[in-house]
Amino acid sequence: MTEKNYQEIINMTTNGVYVIGSKNKGIINGMTCAWLTQISFEPMLIAVSIDKSHYTSELIKKSGVFSVSILSESQKDIAKHFGFQSGKNVNKFNNIKYEISSNGVPILKDCIAYLDCKVVNFFDIANRILFIGEVLSAGLKQKESRPLIYRYYDYF
Ligand SMILES: Cc1cc2nc3c(=O)[nH]c(=O)nc-3n(C[C@H](O)[C@H](O)[C@H](O)COP(=O)(O)O)c2cc1C
């Protein structure tokens, strides 16, 4: 089996779709992410894999905090908005409704729910950084909505 085939199989694993909010000094940014998972219950820890070249990696490394906005089934357009352009070139929060968490990180107003995290560890792996975040606070905004499930072919 070739690497391409492996990828086709891995695409069968299920993930949600999230917007990772980040900040540094006066700057805020958001990035779509599917490679996120819970890794511990007590303490409540999550892991998120972010490409080193993304602006988000730089901001999280500098500030040590990030948020996770959980997208609903109706927010595929939001996933594309935050996933196909870089905050290096554009302010992605222009014309997007957001709030600032107690960590000072942006959270989408229309998300299903959010997590507010501080980085407790990170690992340098290939061209990625695996950030381990401890959840410091969280909120449920839309109990009735269903989360957006990541399907590779919806985006690429
Ligand atoms: C549906 C979807 C899921 C994505 N998941 C990830 C991911 O898990 N990790 C990652 O590094 N990039 C992921 N990306 C790509 C980034 O969102 C994209 O490169 C973004 O422009 C980076 O923004 P930034 O430079 O402002 O940080 C995803 C993109 C899409 C559309």
The ligand as a Tripos MOL2 file, in Angstrom:
@<TRIPOS>MOLECULE
LIG
   31    33     1     0     0
SMALL
NO_CHARGES

@<TRIPOS>ATOM
      1 C1        -11.5360   21.4790    7.3710 C.3       1 LIG1
      2 C2        -10.1100   21.9020    7.6240 C.ar      1 LIG1
      3 C3         -9.3880   21.2980    8.6600 C.ar      1 LIG1
      4 C4         -8.0720   21.6920    8.9310 C.ar      1 LIG1
      5 N1         -7.3800   21.0850    9.9670 N.ar      1 LIG1
      6 C5         -6.1220   21.4890   10.2520 C.ar      1 LIG1
      7 C6         -5.4200   20.9040   11.3520 C.ar      1 LIG1
      8 O1         -5.9370   20.0630   12.0950 O.2       1 LIG1
      9 N2         -4.1370   21.3300   11.5820 N.ar      1 LIG1
     10 C7         -3.5220   22.2820   10.7860 C.ar      1 LIG1
     11 O2         -2.3570   22.6190   11.0350 O.2       1 LIG1
     12 N3         -4.1830   22.8650    9.7450 N.ar      1 LIG1
     13 C8         -5.4650   22.5060    9.4720 C.ar      1 LIG1
     14 N4         -6.1460   23.0890    8.4380 N.ar      1 LIG1
     15 C9         -5.4770   24.1340    7.6360 C.3       1 LIG1
     16 C10        -5.4820   25.5180    8.3090 C.3       1 LIG1
     17 O3         -6.7500   25.8380    8.8240 O.3       1 LIG1
     18 C11        -5.0880   26.5990    7.2700 C.3       1 LIG1
     19 O4         -3.8220   26.3160    6.7220 O.3       1 LIG1
     20 C12        -5.1380   28.0110    7.8060 C.3       1 LIG1
     21 O5         -5.1150   28.8870    6.7040 O.3       1 LIG1
     22 C13        -4.0040   28.3860    8.7640 C.3       1 LIG1
     23 O6         -4.2560   29.6880    9.2200 O.3       1 LIG1
     24 P1         -3.2150   30.6150   10.0000 P.3       1 LIG1
     25 O7         -1.9710   30.7680    9.1320 O.co2     1 LIG1
     26 O8         -3.9610   31.9320   10.1480 O.co2     1 LIG1
     27 O9         -2.9040   29.9710   11.3030 O.co2     1 LIG1
     28 C14        -7.4590   22.7150    8.1550 C.ar      1 LIG1
     29 C15        -8.1970   23.3280    7.1110 C.ar      1 LIG1
     30 C16        -9.5060   22.9220    6.8590 C.ar      1 LIG1
     31 C17       -10.2870   23.5970    5.7510 C.3       1 LIG1
@<TRIPOS>BOND
     1     1     2 1
     2     2     3 ar
     3     2    30 ar
     4     3     4 ar
     5     4     5 ar
     6     4    28 ar
     7     5     6 ar
     8     6     7 ar
     9     6    13 1
    10     7     8 2
    11     7     9 ar
    12     9    10 ar
    13    10    11 2
    14    10    12 ar
    15    12    13 ar
    16    13    14 ar
    17    14    15 1
    18    14    28 ar
    19    15    16 1
    20    16    17 1
    21    16    18 1
    22    18    19 1
    23    18    20 1
    24    20    21 1
    25    20    22 1
    26    22    23 1
    27    23    24 1
    28    24    25 2
    29    24    26 1
    30    24    27 1
    31    28    29 ar
    32    29    30 ar
    33    30    31 1
@<TRIPOS>SUBSTRUCTURE
     1 LIG1         1 GROUP 0 **** ****
